[in-house]
Amino acid sequence: PGSGIPSKAYSIANPPQDGTAIEILFERRGALSERLTLLNGGETLLLRGPLGKWAYRDEDRHAALICAGTGIAPMRAIVRYVLEKGLPNRRDLFYSDRTPGRLLFRRELEAAAERGVGLHLSVLEPEGLWEEGSWWDGARGPLTPEAVAAAVGPLADSAFYLCGGSRRIALRPSAKRHLR
């Protein structure tokens, strides 16, 4: 309050079970994100929300979570929510970013994969493919409907949740219209 910095919407990165904290992800772009990096604790923030119009549905038999960049925030919350509740439905997480080092929560997501979450990672740029003593041998390029279909099978029985930049999620204009 009183900073004169315009507000911005951020996605929550932790599930509702974490009732005492709200985690957000942001890139250091713009006045608000720069100001947030300077917080030390004890400051007052004015929060509004939630502002989104979608939420995860427990009854979805299969959920395809598709995200890029900091769009991983709500998908991470969904993955943690489903695993902590022990829901039996199938989940596939498709996550893309520019380089392997920018794939946020990677270890946590790999642990989720060991608990049954289908994990599909991809990177866009050839730079930065060397990571922790080995070459990146995962998928390269933006997420595409064809890659999702190849991994999940028939799409008619799936619910789709999308969040992230259009450069890293390559949906055709017709697909965008149907996924609103």
Summary of the structure (lengths in Angstrom):
residues: 180
radius of gyration: 17.2
end to end distance: 33.7
largest distance: 51.6
contacts: 464
relative contact order: 0.17
helix: 28%
strand: 20%
